[in-house]
């Protein structure tokens, strides 16, 4: 894909794309040493990196952390018993 195509498809400015390539942040190809091309899958993978957790996922992680690290002996025993009871 050309920078124009990537810009239109994903809403990124060409200037920003050239900045990303000069900083080597995004993968690109220069088959003849001049024109820049992008692989669609590589661009999409780059766009989808750094996934942000939902509020629910963050709350679940916080609860689990608190149970493991700050819950004391009772909470740890509860977690162990819960694992044992599951099939």
Order of alpha helices (4+ residues) and beta strands (2+ residues): alpha-alpha-alpha-alpha-alpha
